[in-house]
Each structure stands twice: as C-alpha cells, then as structure tokens.
Amino acid sequence: MTLSSHCLTKALKTWMKLSSFFSSDPLSEDHMIGYLPQYDKPYWVGDCDIPDGCEFKTAKEMFEANIFDGRSLKERWDDVVLVNIGGISVNDLKRSWFE
C-alpha cells in the first residue's frame, strides 16, 4: 500500500505508529515511525542509522533526515512498503476500508 507523505503524516497523527520496510533492502527489516503529541519532539523513528532511534520536532525534519542507510525517507519513498498502521496489518485495513 502506498501513501503520499502528506497522507502518512495524517495517518501518524491518527494511528500514532507505523511499521514499514524498504523493498530495495536485501533484508526486510522493519522500521517503526511514530507520533506522540505530548512531547516537544513528537515524531520518532526506531530501527534506523541512529542507535536507539531518534526524535524530530516536525514531520518534514523526519522525512528529510538521512537516517536510513545514509538516505532520507523522502529519498527512499518509492521503496517504502507499509506493514501495519497502528498495530493493524495493512492487508486487514485494505480489506475493511477499500473492498
């Protein structure tokens, strides 16, 4: 399932957490991104180049940070494969929302 970066930001604010991987990676390693509005830097990324993940003040900062094998989420956008949104598998969401 593909989403625009704008839709992904809206989904984060609604569901708080997304899991994805990059189709171009040799291993399908999950990367978690999330949103916790109660924090000064509400956008967070786990499983990236930064040990223990990192946080960002804005979605734009998160999308443009070179933290996925030295490249940004923006640069790698065409390779993003969503696994789950808010803990619900993308396949289940597609079946319930789009069929």
N, C-alpha and C positions, 0 to 999 in steps of 0.2 A: 504494500500500500504506500503510495507516495502522497505527500502533503507539501504545500508551499511552506516556506519558512515562517510566513505570517500565520498560517493555519497551525503550524506546530507550536508557535508561541502561544496562541489562544488555547490549544489543547493542553499545554503545560499548565496554564493558569487555571484550567478547569479540573484536570486529572492529577496534577502535581508531579507525576513521574512517568517517564517513557523509557523503554528499553529498545535498543536497535543495534545493528551491526553494519559493517561496510561490505558490500558484495565483492569488492575488489581485494579484500584481505584474504590471505591464504587460510587463516583460521577464522571461524565465525565467532569472534569474541564479542560478547555483549558490552555495550556502552550505555550507561544509565545517565539520563539527564533529568533534571527536576526543577521545581519551583516551590519555594517556601516563603510566602509573603511576609512572615513575621520577622525576617532577617534583613539586615542592611544590604547584604548581597544575596538576594533571593534565588538567583539562578545558580544551579550547581551541576557539575559533571563528575561522574565517577568513572573509573576504568579508562583513564586517558594517559597522556605522557607525564602528568604530574602525579607523583606518589600520593595516595590518599585522596585524589581528586582535587577540585578547585571550585571557587565560587566567583560569581560575577554580579555586578550591580544592574546590568541591563542584558536583555536578550541579544542585542547587537554585539556587545562585548563577547558573549558566549559563542555566538556564531562565527565571529571573526578571530577568535583565539587559535593560535597554531598549537593545538594540544592533541591532535590525532595523527601520530607518526609525523609530526612536524608540520602538519597541514591543518587548516581550519575546517569546521563543519560546513561552512559556506563553500569552500573549495571542493569538498567531497560529497556535496549534497546529492548528486546524481547516483551515488553508490549506497545511500542510506536505505536500509531495509528495516522497517519497524517490526518489532516482535510483539510488544504489548504496550498498551496505553492504560495507565492507572491500574496495572495488575491484570487487565483483561486482554486476552490474546487478540491480536489484530484480526485473525480469522473469525473469531466469535463476534467481534464488533462488526465486521463486514457482513456477516450473515444476518445479524439482528438489525442493522441500520440500512443496509443497501440492497437487500434481497426481498 
